[in-house]
Amino acid sequence: MSFTPLALFVQHDGRSSRSAVTCAYKCGNACFHEVSNKSSGEYFGDIVAAMSRRGVLKGSAAAVLAVGAGSLLAACGDDGAGAASNGEAGSGTGFTPVAPNKQDAVVVPEGYEQGVVIRWGDPIFENAPQFDFDKQTAAAQAKQFGYNNDFAALLPIEGQANRYLLVVNHEYTTEPFMFKGFNGDTMTPEQFGIAIAAHGLSVVEVVGESGSGKLAPAFGKYNRRITADTEFLLTGPAAGSDFVKTSADPTGTKVAGTFANCAGGVTPWGTVLSGEENFNGYFVGKPADPVAAERAERYGVGEVDAPHFWEKFDKRFDVAQEPNESNRFGYVVEIDPWDPASTPVKHSALGRNKHESANIHVTEDGTVVAYSGDDERFEYMYKFVSSRKVQPGTGAASRRHNMTILDAGTLYVAKLTGDHPDRIDGSGNVPSDQGFTGNGQWVPILETAEDGSAKSLIDGMSAQEVAVFTRLAGDKVGATKMDRPEDFEANPKTGKVYVALTNNTKRGEDGKAGVDEANPRIKNKNGQILEITDDHKGTDFTWSLLLVCGDPAAADTYYGGFDKTEVSPISCPDNVAFDPYGNLWISTDGNALKSNDGLFAVTLEGERRGETKQFLTVPAGGETCGPVVTEQRVLVCVQHPGEEDGASADAPVSHWPDGGDTQPRPSVVAVWKADGGRIGM
């Protein structure tokens, strides 16, 4: 049967600018289907209305843990995460903002230069062929840089000045932009193989240029491709359970590949985490067992469009034939980029959902905390507190131990309550001179012991069920339904935690969750940034909204209390990162303000708190992903450039990055100061 994306007939009309074709291939048109979360969980304000506003948590000075293969700085801080200075005023944000635009280019501030580091199809091994758009093969793609780059990490190689490992994940493929004349009905086995190989992750050595931030790929010993067929080890409570066993893997411990990888993080021990997000869009069908079917529906499996057609070539993507295969995706994965022969891991102790990412914070006593968001409308926020400590050292033995840290500990889900429930009416009006504020509690749902045994903290669910069907556990405890919690990361300067809540145009609709102080607008099309002051090892936190995004001239926006006439307009925050001064950098996805997506710097402390400045924009049809911000350079992943409705490989509307009549190619871009100075100074 020929497949026509339903969203092709939908006009966004002031909502996210994401094209219909992107909606179809990236998330299976999730926004145009019924929401997965139909639970009637109570709002936390009804449970703890008497909870008083806690003061800002206080603690000792921040600690830094230098471990791992590249002497990486961990996201470490004091347990209380009190306020800290951003350094000298304006440090890191001293650039002229880029104006909103619709150019088919990466636009950077005056005085800055840019260059493509690597693009889809570029060879990463000496024996890989040069990319030829019209002569692609699966064998070639397995040795070339993958498609639709999202998260990026830049890891210094110890003892080699100006040489790094660039680790990038590849979220999804858009076959109509990869192959001329593509038609799902006539998709070939070779095209299927190319798509499989274009997913996963790429590890490639890059070399810096003296005096600038330019980077160039090199054929180094660490170079590696991980694809949708690479063997992964499943660990934690889900491993070996009946929920993950398949005909190809009766042990329930070995998973073929990873896909739908979105954001990620770098661990203090030198490995990389990546979140399996919209995995449901790769599966078709419905399990015959009604209980299994209900659980699959809670994850949107078989409930959204699946335009990839992988089930035509491999039965594991048909849940009617392999009902457990989809249960093997939706985890936080970890790879050791320093050992190309190592087996990557999927950590089920962190639960299974549409993980945007996972990011690590280490407390003063060495406790490891992993934060993660479930990126879908009305889904939840999680943290995992490990019972294991980091083993210092840069050797392989230390990394092997440290890669088990996320296999023992407690998984929590978040409940939030606002301080001004009587002032939240869905309009987005600011309820107080302190903005939007409240308290929260982390509710434990799963404990995994040192010996691998696990205990469910949810009545009526086993530990294995909580690990595999984590959303159901969140439903049962009435976790707070958020507006698409995406990237979730602690500031290494202050320990405060920031969450990008991208948007939720279903908020407040009939039968859907209404507004609350953390999600204060009905039909929220622009998103917000949540700031959490967390008792990282404990269960209590306070929170505020740093930004309520959108047109600064609109009454329903808030920029940390900063003068809105002096900010760059920002919409649909997606990924977050921090610069060396403690400023927050935000990339956007689906800008609803009729401009290209971009990268923004936000001051967090002092009298300029909330000042938001646009650093760059990406080409039309593209998405800004994976920001890395250092003193010397900024890296961004430009995903799906030119992916606009009506366009295709046969009729491209973008020719970025190579110009002329070339096809658009997702790429990683470096930006640096032309005079060789520090970013933002």
Summary of the structure (lengths in Angstrom):
residues: 681
radius of gyration: 22.8
end to end distance: 56.8
largest distance: 66.1
contacts: 2657
relative contact order: 0.17
helix: 14%
strand: 30%
